[in-house]
Structures are given as C-alpha cells and as structure tokens.
Amino acid sequence: MKKVVVVGSNGLLGQSLINRFATHFDTIALSHSNVTVNDENIPYYQIDMVNRTEVSDLLSKIKPDIIINSAAYTNVDGSEEEKELCWSINVRSVENIIDAVESYQPILIQVSTDYVFDGQKGWYTEIDTANPRGNYARSKYAAENIVATSSLEYIIARTQILYGFCNKLSENFVTWVVNKLRNNEKIKVVFDQIGNPTFTDDFSESLYRLLEREEYGLFHISGKEGINRYEFAL
C-alpha cells in the first residue's frame, strides 16, 4: 500500500485529508504539536518543518509516495508583523521538504490560496497571472514557484474560504458566525468581499480524484457558489 504523509495534520484541512486518504493509503500524520487530534490508529510524528535536519531525517525514514502539505501560516494581518515567521513556515518548510525527498521523487501536493491574486479582476482561472499583495500572499506564491521548479511530480491546489467542522477545531468563518450567534452576540460582516466558500471534505475529495487520475500541475479548487461574506453568514 502506498504511503501518504499529511503535513499539518491537526488543522481543519489536515484532519479532513487524513480521513479521506486513510481509506485507501497507508497514511501518516505530521504536525508541530506534541499531541494529535486524529484517529489513534494513524501514525503521528511531531515535527518542526522549518528544521531542515528534522525534516530530512523523518522523511528519509518514512519514504512516502505522496506528500500533502496543508500546513501554513495563515494569519494575513499577522504576517505583516511576523514576516520572518510567516516566510519560514510557508516557504522554508517547502524547501526543506523538496531537499529531503528529491532523491526518491514522491508526488508533492502543495495547498495554496487565491491570495496570490490581487483581487482586481475576480473569477480567476489557472492561466491568469498572479500578483500577490502582502507578505502572506507573496510567501504562498514563492512556495508555489519552488514546487513548480522542482524535479517532483506535483499538484498545486489553490483554494479559498475553507470551512468545516472537526476535532478541536481552530476557528473558521462558519464556526465564528455559529458561536457568536449561539451566544446571542451581534456580529458585523462585510459585503464587499466575494469568494467561493469551500467545504474541506470537498477539497480533500478533489485532491484524491486528481491523484487517482494522475492529473498533475496547477489547479483552482473551490466551492461552486460565489457569494459575499454577508450572504455566506446568512
């Protein structure tokens, strides 16, 4: 059975990926935390992906056939204050993965974001030119370029507005709305931010199907419906 490593396995998307791929692959979970929130039957390793030696030693030990990197520094505002931390997590960790595995050539799936575009046009396709604004966007686009220029077979999957529910969930837009309203708190939601909310399990299923069909390259994967944040909150 082929081995799949999910980096960032404790996150919202990571947990979804673990659940989907564990049905057909020997699935291994990696995250920076000293505890796992996944099924106890899933092998788990705590790792600092910014530490090149740690990454090299562990991946050389596992020798995965597929690596899915769902880990990221995603605090867009915070990335302007913590530029070095953002760049380390989003860029250097990807460099470390590729350096560690190029000798045996696993497939690498890099999860990316619509933030690589400037938002002036909207409804972007894979052939549109990226124009990242801000440190977070630039770091994610830099990671894309590192993957695309490597010798590995790869899937770069850009997505947006991920939402869902899982164990020990860090807050996303949906859970923020639900929790605030459950506590009878008033919320303010903007109406000039438009996007395609994407259910995490749908995104995981899409990656699974791309691998199944041996489709590689750059893909935009998101929910079908384009709505603003106010409509989404409703």
C-alpha positions as a Markdown table, in Angstrom:
| # | Residue | x | y | z |
|---|---|---|---|---|
| 1 | Met | 0.0 | 0.0 | 0.0 |
| 2 | Lys | 1.3 | 3.5 | -0.9 |
| 3 | Lys | 2.3 | 5.8 | 1.9 |
| 4 | Val | 0.8 | 9.3 | 2.2 |
| 5 | Val | 2.2 | 11.9 | 4.5 |
| 6 | Val | -0.1 | 14.8 | 5.6 |
| 7 | Val | 1.8 | 17.8 | 6.9 |
| 8 | Gly | -0.3 | 20.0 | 9.1 |
| 9 | Ser | -2.5 | 17.0 | 10.1 |
| 10 | Asn | -4.0 | 18.7 | 13.2 |
| 11 | Gly | -5.6 | 21.6 | 11.2 |
| 12 | Leu | -9.1 | 21.8 | 9.7 |
| 13 | Leu | -7.9 | 20.7 | 6.3 |
| 14 | Gly | -5.3 | 18.3 | 7.6 |
| 15 | Gln | -7.9 | 16.3 | 9.6 |
| 16 | Ser | -10.2 | 16.1 | 6.5 |
| 17 | Leu | -7.3 | 14.9 | 4.4 |
| 18 | Ile | -6.4 | 12.2 | 7.0 |
| 19 | Asn | -9.9 | 10.9 | 7.0 |
| 20 | Arg | -10.2 | 10.8 | 3.2 |
| 21 | Phe | -6.8 | 9.3 | 2.4 |
| 22 | Ala | -6.7 | 6.8 | 5.2 |
| 23 | Thr | -9.4 | 4.7 | 3.5 |
| 24 | His | -7.0 | 3.8 | 0.6 |
| 25 | Phe | -3.5 | 4.7 | 1.7 |
| 26 | Asp | -1.1 | 4.0 | 4.5 |
| 27 | Thr | -1.5 | 7.5 | 6.0 |
| 28 | Ile | 0.9 | 9.2 | 8.3 |
| 29 | Ala | 0.2 | 12.5 | 10.2 |
| 30 | Leu | 2.8 | 15.2 | 10.8 |
| 31 | Ser | 2.3 | 18.4 | 12.8 |
| 32 | His | 4.2 | 20.7 | 15.1 |
| 33 | Ser | 2.0 | 19.9 | 18.2 |
| 34 | Asn | 3.1 | 17.4 | 20.7 |
| 35 | Val | -0.3 | 15.7 | 20.6 |
| 36 | Thr | -2.5 | 14.5 | 17.7 |
| 37 | Val | -6.2 | 15.1 | 17.2 |
| 38 | Asn | -6.6 | 12.3 | 14.6 |
| 39 | Asp | -7.5 | 8.7 | 15.0 |
| 40 | Glu | -5.1 | 7.0 | 17.4 |
| 41 | Asn | -4.5 | 4.3 | 14.7 |
| 42 | Ile | -2.9 | 6.9 | 12.4 |
| 43 | Pro | 0.9 | 7.1 | 13.0 |
| 44 | Tyr | 1.7 | 10.6 | 14.2 |
| 45 | Tyr | 5.0 | 12.5 | 14.3 |
| 46 | Gln | 5.7 | 15.8 | 15.9 |
| 47 | Ile | 8.0 | 17.9 | 13.7 |
| 48 | Asp | 9.3 | 21.3 | 13.2 |
| 49 | Met | 9.1 | 21.7 | 9.4 |
| 50 | Val | 11.4 | 24.7 | 9.5 |
| 51 | Asn | 14.2 | 22.5 | 10.9 |
| 52 | Arg | 15.9 | 21.1 | 7.8 |
| 53 | Thr | 17.6 | 18.2 | 9.6 |
| 54 | Glu | 14.4 | 17.1 | 11.3 |
| 55 | Val | 12.5 | 17.1 | 8.0 |
| 56 | Ser | 15.2 | 15.2 | 6.2 |
| 57 | Asp | 15.7 | 12.6 | 8.9 |
| 58 | Leu | 11.9 | 11.9 | 9.3 |
| 59 | Leu | 11.0 | 11.8 | 5.6 |
| 60 | Ser | 14.0 | 9.6 | 4.8 |
| 61 | Lys | 12.8 | 7.2 | 7.5 |
| 62 | Ile | 9.2 | 7.2 | 6.2 |
| 63 | Lys | 9.9 | 7.4 | 2.4 |
| 64 | Pro | 6.4 | 8.5 | 1.4 |
| 65 | Asp | 5.0 | 8.0 | -2.1 |
| 66 | Ile | 2.8 | 11.1 | -1.7 |
| 67 | Ile | 3.3 | 14.2 | 0.5 |
| 68 | Ile | 0.4 | 16.6 | 1.1 |
| 69 | Asn | 1.5 | 19.9 | 2.6 |
| 70 | Ser | -1.5 | 21.6 | 4.2 |
| 71 | Ala | 0.5 | 23.4 | 6.9 |
| 72 | Ala | 0.8 | 27.2 | 6.6 |
| 73 | Tyr | 1.0 | 30.4 | 8.5 |
| 74 | Thr | -2.4 | 31.8 | 7.5 |
| 75 | Asn | -2.8 | 35.0 | 9.6 |
| 76 | Val | -2.9 | 37.5 | 6.8 |
| 77 | Asp | -2.7 | 40.6 | 9.1 |
| 78 | Gly | -0.2 | 38.9 | 11.4 |
| 79 | Ser | 2.1 | 38.1 | 8.6 |
| 80 | Glu | 2.9 | 41.8 | 8.2 |
| 81 | Glu | 4.2 | 41.9 | 11.8 |
| 82 | Glu | 5.8 | 38.4 | 11.8 |
| 83 | Lys | 7.3 | 38.4 | 8.4 |
| 84 | Glu | 10.2 | 36.1 | 9.2 |
| 85 | Leu | 7.9 | 33.5 | 10.9 |
| 86 | Cys | 5.5 | 33.6 | 8.0 |
| 87 | Trp | 8.2 | 33.1 | 5.5 |
| 88 | Ser | 9.8 | 30.3 | 7.5 |
| 89 | Ile | 6.6 | 28.3 | 7.8 |
| 90 | Asn | 5.3 | 29.0 | 4.3 |
| 91 | Val | 8.5 | 28.9 | 2.2 |
| 92 | Arg | 11.4 | 27.4 | 4.0 |
| 93 | Ser | 9.4 | 24.3 | 5.1 |
| 94 | Val | 8.6 | 23.7 | 1.4 |
| 95 | Glu | 12.3 | 24.0 | 0.5 |
| 96 | Asn | 13.1 | 21.5 | 3.3 |
| 97 | Ile | 10.5 | 19.0 | 2.0 |
| 98 | Ile | 11.9 | 19.1 | -1.5 |
| 99 | Asp | 15.5 | 18.9 | -0.4 |
| 100 | Ala | 14.7 | 15.9 | 1.7 |
| 101 | Val | 12.8 | 13.9 | -1.0 |
| 102 | Glu | 14.2 | 14.8 | -4.4 |
| 103 | Ser | 16.4 | 11.7 | -4.4 |
| 104 | Tyr | 13.4 | 9.3 | -4.4 |
| 105 | Gln | 10.7 | 11.5 | -6.2 |
| 106 | Pro | 7.4 | 11.3 | -4.3 |
| 107 | Ile | 4.4 | 13.2 | -5.6 |
| 108 | Leu | 4.1 | 16.6 | -3.8 |
| 109 | Ile | 0.7 | 18.3 | -3.2 |
| 110 | Gln | 1.1 | 21.9 | -2.2 |
| 111 | Val | -2.1 | 23.6 | -0.9 |
| 112 | Ser | -2.1 | 27.3 | -1.9 |
| 113 | Thr | -4.5 | 30.2 | -1.9 |
| 114 | Asp | -6.5 | 32.7 | -4.0 |
| 115 | Tyr | -4.4 | 35.4 | -2.2 |
| 116 | Val | -1.8 | 35.0 | -4.9 |
| 117 | Phe | -4.1 | 37.3 | -7.0 |
| 118 | Asp | -4.6 | 41.0 | -6.3 |
| 119 | Gly | -8.5 | 40.7 | -6.4 |
| 120 | Gln | -8.9 | 43.4 | -9.1 |
| 121 | Lys | -10.4 | 41.0 | -11.7 |
| 122 | Gly | -12.1 | 38.2 | -9.8 |
| 123 | Trp | -13.1 | 34.7 | -11.0 |
| 124 | Tyr | -9.5 | 33.9 | -11.8 |
| 125 | Thr | -8.5 | 30.8 | -13.8 |
| 126 | Glu | -5.3 | 28.9 | -13.8 |
| 127 | Ile | -3.9 | 30.8 | -16.8 |
| 128 | Asp | -4.3 | 34.2 | -15.1 |
| 129 | Thr | -1.1 | 35.9 | -13.9 |
| 130 | Ala | -0.6 | 36.0 | -10.2 |
| 131 | Asn | 0.0 | 39.4 | -8.5 |
| 132 | Pro | 0.4 | 38.8 | -4.8 |
| 133 | Arg | -0.1 | 41.7 | -2.4 |
| 134 | Gly | 1.2 | 41.5 | 1.2 |
| 135 | Asn | 3.6 | 39.2 | 2.9 |
| 136 | Tyr | 1.3 | 36.2 | 3.3 |
| 137 | Ala | 0.4 | 36.2 | -0.4 |
| 138 | Arg | 4.0 | 36.6 | -1.5 |
| 139 | Ser | 5.1 | 33.7 | 0.7 |
| 140 | Lys | 2.4 | 31.4 | -0.7 |
| 141 | Tyr | 3.3 | 32.3 | -4.3 |
| 142 | Ala | 7.0 | 31.8 | -3.5 |
| 143 | Ala | 6.2 | 28.3 | -2.3 |
| 144 | Glu | 4.3 | 27.6 | -5.5 |
| 145 | Asn | 7.3 | 28.6 | -7.6 |
| 146 | Ile | 9.6 | 26.4 | -5.5 |
| 147 | Val | 7.4 | 23.4 | -6.1 |
| 148 | Ala | 6.8 | 24.1 | -9.8 |
| 149 | Thr | 10.6 | 24.4 | -10.5 |
| 150 | Ser | 11.5 | 21.3 | -8.6 |
| 151 | Ser | 12.0 | 17.9 | -10.2 |
| 152 | Leu | 9.0 | 16.4 | -8.5 |
| 153 | Glu | 5.6 | 15.5 | -9.9 |
| 154 | Tyr | 3.3 | 17.9 | -8.2 |
| 155 | Ile | -0.2 | 19.3 | -7.7 |
| 156 | Ile | -0.5 | 22.9 | -6.7 |
| 157 | Ala | -4.1 | 23.4 | -5.5 |
| 158 | Arg | -5.3 | 26.9 | -4.9 |
| 159 | Thr | -8.4 | 27.2 | -2.8 |
| 160 | Gln | -10.3 | 29.8 | -0.7 |
| 161 | Ile | -12.6 | 30.3 | 2.3 |
| 162 | Leu | -12.2 | 26.8 | 3.7 |
| 163 | Tyr | -14.8 | 25.8 | 6.2 |
| 164 | Gly | -16.0 | 22.7 | 8.1 |
| 165 | Phe | -16.1 | 21.0 | 11.5 |
| 166 | Cys | -13.6 | 18.6 | 13.1 |
| 167 | Asn | -11.9 | 17.7 | 16.3 |
| 168 | Lys | -10.5 | 20.5 | 18.5 |
| 169 | Leu | -11.2 | 22.9 | 15.6 |
| 170 | Ser | -9.5 | 26.2 | 15.2 |
| 171 | Glu | -12.0 | 28.8 | 14.3 |
| 172 | Asn | -13.0 | 29.5 | 10.7 |
| 173 | Phe | -15.7 | 31.8 | 9.4 |
| 174 | Val | -18.6 | 29.4 | 9.8 |
| 175 | Thr | -17.7 | 28.4 | 13.3 |
| 176 | Trp | -17.1 | 32.1 | 14.2 |
| 177 | Val | -20.6 | 33.0 | 13.0 |
| 178 | Val | -22.3 | 30.0 | 14.7 |
| 179 | Asn | -20.5 | 30.5 | 18.0 |
| 180 | Lys | -21.3 | 34.2 | 18.2 |
| 181 | Leu | -24.9 | 33.8 | 17.4 |
| 182 | Arg | -25.3 | 30.9 | 19.8 |
| 183 | Asn | -24.1 | 33.3 | 22.5 |
| 184 | Asn | -26.6 | 35.9 | 21.3 |
| 185 | Glu | -23.8 | 38.2 | 20.3 |
| 186 | Lys | -24.2 | 40.7 | 17.5 |
| 187 | Ile | -21.8 | 40.4 | 14.6 |
| 188 | Lys | -20.8 | 42.7 | 11.7 |
| 189 | Val | -20.0 | 41.1 | 8.4 |
| 190 | Val | -18.7 | 42.8 | 5.3 |
| 191 | Phe | -20.5 | 42.6 | 2.0 |
| 192 | Asp | -17.7 | 43.7 | -0.4 |
| 193 | Gln | -15.5 | 40.6 | -0.1 |
| 194 | Ile | -16.7 | 38.0 | -2.6 |
| 195 | Gly | -15.5 | 34.4 | -3.0 |
| 196 | Asn | -16.4 | 30.8 | -3.3 |
| 197 | Pro | -16.7 | 29.1 | 0.2 |
| 198 | Thr | -15.1 | 25.7 | 0.0 |
| 199 | Phe | -16.1 | 22.7 | 2.2 |
| 200 | Thr | -13.0 | 21.0 | 3.4 |
| 201 | Asp | -14.2 | 17.5 | 2.6 |
| 202 | Asp | -15.0 | 18.5 | -0.9 |
| 203 | Phe | -11.5 | 19.9 | -1.3 |
| 204 | Ser | -9.9 | 16.7 | 0.1 |
| 205 | Glu | -12.1 | 14.6 | -2.3 |
| 206 | Ser | -10.9 | 16.7 | -5.2 |
| 207 | Leu | -7.2 | 16.1 | -4.4 |
| 208 | Tyr | -7.9 | 12.4 | -4.1 |
| 209 | Arg | -9.5 | 12.3 | -7.5 |
| 210 | Leu | -6.7 | 14.2 | -9.1 |
| 211 | Leu | -4.2 | 11.7 | -7.8 |
| 212 | Glu | -6.5 | 8.8 | -8.9 |
| 213 | Arg | -6.5 | 10.2 | -12.4 |
| 214 | Glu | -2.8 | 11.1 | -12.3 |
| 215 | Glu | -3.6 | 14.7 | -13.1 |
| 216 | Tyr | -0.7 | 17.0 | -12.2 |
| 217 | Gly | 0.0 | 20.7 | -12.4 |
| 218 | Leu | -1.8 | 23.8 | -11.2 |
| 219 | Phe | -5.5 | 23.7 | -10.2 |
| 220 | His | -8.1 | 26.0 | -8.7 |
| 221 | Ile | -10.4 | 24.1 | -6.4 |
| 222 | Ser | -13.3 | 25.8 | -4.6 |
| 223 | Gly | -17.0 | 25.7 | -4.0 |
| 224 | Lys | -19.3 | 26.4 | -6.9 |
| 225 | Glu | -21.2 | 29.3 | -5.4 |
| 226 | Gly | -19.7 | 32.8 | -5.5 |
| 227 | Ile | -21.1 | 34.9 | -2.7 |
| 228 | Asn | -20.1 | 37.8 | -0.4 |
| 229 | Arg | -19.3 | 37.3 | 3.3 |
| 230 | Tyr | -22.7 | 38.8 | 4.4 |
| 231 | Glu | -24.6 | 36.3 | 2.2 |
| 232 | Phe | -22.4 | 33.5 | 3.5 |
| 233 | Ala | -23.1 | 34.5 | 7.1 |
| 234 | Leu | -26.9 | 34.4 | 6.4 |
